[in-house]
Amino acid sequence: MANSQTIDIDGKSYELDKLTDEAKSQLGNIGAVDAELKRLQQQTAIAQTARNAYARALQEELAKVEPQQ
């Protein structure tokens, strides 16, 4: 007899094959949202890196100009 897969949620263990179809669907939804959050975090990191590069380039250009007092 093979052991069924389990998932731990809120400190409790559940057998996947005993979950309702709706519970399985919600687990799938959570997985999809987690993947999207990871993708968005990566995009945010890319955008922040680009912003930092633009800010450094701006600082270099501003160093060439005399500021008004």
BELGI-V987951 format. One record per residue. N is the residue number from 1. RES is the residue in one small letter. PSI is psi in radians with two decimals (NA if undefined). OMEGA is omega in whole degrees, -180 to 180 (NA if undefined). BURIAL is 1 if it has 9 or more other C-alpha atoms within 8 Angstrom, else 0. Layout:
BEGIN
N	RES	PSI	OMEGA	BURIAL
N	RES	PSI	OMEGA	BURIAL
END
This chain:
BEGIN
1	m	2.15	-178	0
2	a	2.54	176	0
3	n	2.38	178	0
4	s	2.76	179	0
5	q	2.57	178	0
6	t	2.82	175	0
7	i	2.45	178	0
8	d	2.20	179	0
9	i	2.17	179	0
10	d	0.72	176	0
11	g	0.12	180	0
12	k	2.54	-179	0
13	s	2.35	-179	0
14	y	2.43	174	1
15	e	2.21	-177	1
16	l	-0.67	-177	1
17	d	-0.14	177	0
18	k	-0.08	179	0
19	l	2.63	175	1
20	t	2.82	177	0
21	d	-0.65	180	0
22	e	-0.73	178	0
23	a	-0.72	178	0
24	k	-0.68	178	1
25	s	-0.76	180	0
26	q	-0.64	174	0
27	l	-0.74	177	0
28	g	-0.72	178	0
29	n	-0.75	179	0
30	i	-0.73	178	0
31	g	-0.74	179	0
32	a	-0.74	180	0
33	v	-0.72	177	0
34	d	-0.73	178	0
35	a	-0.71	180	0
36	e	-0.70	177	0
37	l	-0.72	178	0
38	k	-0.77	179	0
39	r	-0.75	180	0
40	l	-0.63	177	0
41	q	-0.68	177	0
42	q	-0.74	178	0
43	q	-0.69	178	0
44	t	-0.73	179	0
45	a	-0.71	177	0
46	i	-0.80	-180	0
47	a	-0.70	180	0
48	q	-0.67	178	0
49	t	-0.76	178	0
50	a	-0.75	179	0
51	r	-0.77	179	0
52	n	-0.70	178	0
53	a	-0.74	178	0
54	y	-0.69	180	0
55	a	-0.71	177	0
56	r	-0.74	179	0
57	a	-0.70	178	0
58	l	-0.77	179	0
59	q	-0.71	178	0
60	e	-0.72	179	0
61	e	-0.69	180	0
62	l	-0.47	178	0
63	a	-0.33	-180	0
64	k	-0.16	-174	0
65	v	2.39	177	0
66	e	2.12	179	0
67	p	2.64	175	0
68	q	2.52	179	0
69	q	NA	NA	0
END
